[in-house]
């Protein structure tokens, strides 16, 4: 949860950072370069949502995913705000070079693990058959018998070790050069894994989360200078970037268009929930998922358009939240699925078990008299 809060804190700062970069003495980009940059950003934003949503369906079937409750969703913007203010204070009190050095090491470790988790199935198919696939199992158990708890219970294979080594090379590239391609590889890995592993249990929880972050995004972008200060100081692969001057300067380009990962992950986990709802309807079409993806695309295009018309950084969730929430709700109203949409839960059996436990705990104990 703490990692996700950091991503959400960073998502609006990157929008502000783009304007701060363009306000420098760099030459303006050509229309062709800007079109290529923003087109690439939009494609890179859609890919993690699409693949992460489908991976979330498989993950939900195979594992008991940790769900975000309504209470978690309600306090999430407060947690993100506290984290943002905390970063603001830290950057004011300490040297940003040392802080960013710590952040670089932290995100290097996380990025390598995220990229390994994403690419292990692909790397496993590329490893020669002559190399044996040896399974490993690391456990760290506390206690004995029925009360035992596994603090670490991780299974992997020798192919996963090969994948880890390959992804570590990408991590070393990022550490040494901070190249925008390495940054994007880490950013895409973070986004796909977040959409896959973070699960909203129902639409109401999703609406609470998105609406809360809707106001969070607007307040911190327009209301204070906290976001601007953090944006100018924060250096980490928590955004997707693409150079607007790529056609002029090649891979050495440095005038970037940016999109924070929070603008991908937050709508993405809601869209992934809609895909699982589509699967629960057992229809041949994925109506709500496709509609939400289209709404996300249009919301992102609206953000880019308004940003260039008014020449001011825009809180992307200002446009993405109404599009991603309003579209499926309106579609469900038209199709007559509104009740089913609000009643849908990923794990209704867990709710039944909780009710049974509550009933058992509420029953008075009876003692037998001999």
ABEGO torsion letter per residue (X at the ends): XAAAAAAAAAAAAAAAAAAAAAABABBBBBAAAAAAAAAAAAAAAAAAAAAAAAAAAAAAAABBBBBBBAAAAAAAAAAAAAAAAAAAAAAAABBAAAAAAAAAAAAAAAAAAAAAAAAAAAAAAABBAABBBBBBBBBBBBEBEAABBBABBBBBBAAAAAAAAAAAAAAAAAAAAGBAAAAAAAAAAAAAAAAAABBBABAAAAAAAAAAAAAAAAAAAAABAAAAAAAAABBBBABBBBBAAAAAAEAABABBBBBBAAAAAAAAAAAAAAAAAAAAAGBABBAAAAAAAAAAAAAAAAAAAAAAAAGBBBBAAAAAAAAAAAAAAAAAAAAGAAAAAAABBABAAAAAAAAAAAAAAABBBBBBBX
